[in-house]
Amino acid sequence: MKSKKNRLSRNSLYLIVISLFILQFNNLASPSVAADPVRTDISVQVANDMINNNTGYPNLLVLDVRTPEEYNDSHLYNVTLIPSTELAGRLSELASYNDTEIIVYCMTGGRSEIASNLLVNNNFTKIYNMLGGITAWKAAGFDYYLNEELTSIDFLLPAFLASIVGIVSVLVLYSKRKLKLDKTF
């Protein structure tokens, strides 16, 4: 009697374990079960690895949510600029990236966190918020676009214009004096 009871409890245990295994396998393999939207905070090192891994992330979108002025000053290469203040109204532009990886960054990480949550709340499924923003990216020594020409033009433009005005004035005065001298002879 005791061995029959042990055999029955052992068989019940096997049945429970097998049932749990089958249920778990069905949950993983079922195509009808959609993944929950995810926002993952990543370091600039992880972001750099993702950006440089074209085979692992062939459709990766890097989204800059700063202002156009901040973007024009410096930004990562091959990015899409949609300022955080415009993102809610421009989500349709990102619809084709709904199920692909999107790295979101800003200056230091605050606006990108808000933008990342907005994307998750609108059914984007693979959102990566780059912690520290472009400030941390630059500090880590990774490549980025720096608009040095804009900075130097802003500084030199008044001096250049003053030089042009000066040269034109000298030429005009020289021409008038030459004409005056020519008339006297």
C-alpha positions in Angstrom: 0.0 0.0 0.0 2.8 2.4 0.9 4.6 1.8 -2.4 1.4 2.4 -4.3 0.9 5.7 -2.5 4.5 6.7 -3.2 4.2 5.8 -6.9 1.0 7.8 -7.2 2.5 10.9 -5.5 5.6 10.5 -7.7 3.5 10.3 -10.8 1.5 13.3 -9.7 4.8 15.2 -9.2 6.0 14.2 -12.7 2.7 15.3 -14.2 2.8 18.7 -12.5 6.4 19.3 -13.6 5.7 18.3 -17.2 2.5 20.4 -17.2 4.5 23.4 -16.0 7.2 22.8 -18.6 4.5 22.6 -21.4 2.8 25.8 -20.2 6.1 27.7 -20.0 7.1 26.4 -23.5 3.8 27.6 -24.9 4.2 31.0 -23.5 7.6 31.4 -25.1 6.7 29.9 -28.5 3.2 31.4 -28.9 3.3 34.0 -31.7 0.0 35.5 -30.5 1.6 36.7 -27.3 3.0 40.2 -27.8 6.0 41.4 -26.0 5.4 44.1 -23.4 6.8 47.5 -24.4 10.2 48.0 -22.9 12.3 51.0 -22.0 15.9 50.2 -21.0 18.4 52.6 -19.6 21.8 52.1 -21.2 25.2 53.6 -20.7 27.0 55.5 -23.5 29.3 52.5 -23.8 26.4 50.2 -24.6 24.9 52.8 -27.0 28.3 53.0 -28.8 28.4 49.2 -29.1 24.9 49.1 -30.5 25.5 51.9 -33.0 28.7 50.2 -34.3 27.1 46.8 -34.5 25.4 47.0 -37.9 24.6 43.3 -38.1 23.1 43.1 -34.6 21.0 46.2 -35.1 20.6 46.8 -38.8 17.5 49.1 -38.4 18.7 51.0 -35.4 17.4 54.5 -35.1 19.3 57.1 -33.0 16.9 59.8 -31.9 18.1 63.2 -30.7 15.4 65.0 -28.7 17.3 68.2 -28.1 16.6 71.6 -29.7 17.8 72.4 -33.2 20.3 74.8 -31.8 21.8 72.2 -29.6 21.8 69.7 -32.5 23.6 72.2 -34.8 26.3 72.7 -32.2 27.1 69.0 -31.9 25.4 65.6 -32.3 26.0 62.0 -32.9 26.4 60.8 -36.5 23.5 59.5 -38.5 20.8 60.6 -36.1 17.2 61.8 -36.5 16.3 65.1 -34.8 12.9 65.4 -33.3 12.9 67.9 -30.4 11.2 66.5 -27.2 8.6 69.4 -27.4 7.5 68.1 -30.9 7.7 64.4 -30.4 4.1 63.7 -29.4 2.9 65.4 -32.6 5.5 63.6 -34.8 5.1 60.0 -33.7 3.8 59.0 -37.1 7.3 59.8 -38.6 8.6 57.0 -36.4 5.9 54.4 -37.1 8.2 52.2 -39.2 10.5 51.9 -36.1 7.7 50.5 -33.9 9.4 47.1 -33.5 13.0 48.1 -34.0 15.6 49.4 -31.6 15.5 53.2 -30.9 18.3 54.9 -28.9 17.0 58.2 -27.4 19.4 60.9 -26.2 19.5 64.5 -25.2 22.0 66.7 -23.4 22.2 65.0 -20.0 19.4 62.3 -20.0 16.4 64.1 -18.5 14.5 64.9 -21.8 15.4 61.5 -23.3 13.9 59.7 -20.3 10.6 61.6 -20.8 10.7 61.0 -24.6 11.5 57.3 -24.1 8.5 56.9 -21.8 6.3 58.7 -24.4 7.5 56.2 -27.0 6.8 53.2 -24.8 3.3 54.6 -23.9 2.6 54.7 -27.7 3.5 51.1 -28.3 7.1 51.3 -29.3 8.7 48.1 -28.1 12.5 48.5 -28.1 13.4 51.8 -26.5 16.9 52.5 -25.1 17.4 55.7 -23.1 21.0 56.8 -23.2 22.0 57.8 -19.7 24.0 61.0 -19.4 23.2 62.1 -22.9 25.7 63.6 -25.3 27.6 65.1 -22.3 28.5 61.6 -21.1 29.1 60.5 -24.7 31.7 63.3 -25.2 33.2 62.6 -21.8 33.7 59.0 -22.8 35.7 60.1 -25.9 33.4 58.7 -28.5 33.1 60.3 -32.0 30.5 63.0 -32.6 29.9 65.8 -35.1 31.1 69.2 -33.8 30.2 72.2 -35.8 33.5 74.1 -35.4 32.9 76.2 -38.5 29.7 77.6 -37.0 31.6 78.6 -33.8 34.5 80.3 -35.7 32.2 82.0 -38.2 30.1 83.5 -35.4 33.3 84.9 -33.9 34.9 86.1 -37.2 31.9 87.3 -39.2 31.8 90.9 -37.7 35.6 91.3 -38.3 35.3 89.9 -41.9 32.4 92.3 -42.7 34.3 95.3 -41.3 37.3 94.3 -43.4 35.1 94.2 -46.6 33.5 97.6 -45.8 37.0 99.0 -45.2 38.4 97.7 -48.4 35.5 98.9 -50.4 35.7 102.4 -48.8 39.5 102.6 -49.6 38.8 101.5 -53.2 36.1 104.1 -53.6 38.2 106.9 -52.1 41.2 105.9 -54.3 39.0 105.9 -57.4 37.7 109.3 -56.6 41.2 110.7 -56.0 42.5 109.1 -59.1 39.7 110.6 -61.2 40.3 114.0 -59.6 44.0 113.8 -60.4 43.3 112.7 -64.0 41.1 115.7 -64.6 43.7 118.1 -63.4 46.3 116.9 -65.9 
